Amino acid sequence: MAVDRSSTAPERGAAARGLAEHRPAGRWPRGQLHRIGPLVVLGVGVAALVSAAGLSLGELTAPGAGLWPFIVALLLTGTAAVLAVVDDPANYEPWTRGTARIAVGLVGLGVFVAAFGAVGFLLPSFLMLLLWLRVFGGERWRWAIGLALAGSVGMYLLFATALGVPFPKDVLLIFSRG
């Protein structure tokens, strides 16, 4: 049995246009939020273009230090510009609690990188492993602390001692070295 919906379609279109006209100025419509990512990448690409142009581009036969960064930044900027214009919001997954966990994980990585330079390897790696094991992995406190301790000490012994990778001065090892 076919249902005739032709009489309600124009009314819905008019209602949607009326809502769009009454939207407060400066607020993005909910359907356009998918454009934020490409716009951020576009900004990063433009900044990279300016930075690379500040270096010597040289010529194709004698490239300067900024040529390849300029080419990569140009590709990044072009791709972001295309995505900002033609990207389809239907291709995106909805924001969920799992999405927020990914954002927390990325912020945690950023804090780890900043703390690594400031206080060394052991403390930031222990805290990062503890965060990932406890919060994201759902391990019990006893297992999470033990695994984070073993993992951070094991990675330090592997990289700093066995492989000789130079790490920044470690706050926890300052007193042991004299």
Sequence and secondary structure as in RCSB ss.txt:
>XXXX:A:sequence
MAVDRSSTAPERGAAARGLAEHRPAGRWPRGQLHRIGPLVVLGVGVAALVSAAGLSLGELTAPGAGLWPFIVALL
LTGTAAVLAVVDDPANYEPWTRGTARIAVGLVGLGVFVAAFGAVGFLLPSFLMLLLWLRVFGGERWRWAIGLALA
GSVGMYLLFATALGVPFPKDVLLIFSRG
>XXXX:A:secstr
     TTTHHHHHHHHHHHHHTS TT   GGGGGGHHHHHHHHHHHHHHHHHHHS  B SSSB TTHHHHHHHHH
HHHHHHHHHHH  GGGS    HHHHHHHHHHHHHHHHHHHHHHH SHHHHHHHHHHIIIIIS   HHHHHHHHHH
HHHHHHIIIIIIS       GGGTTT  
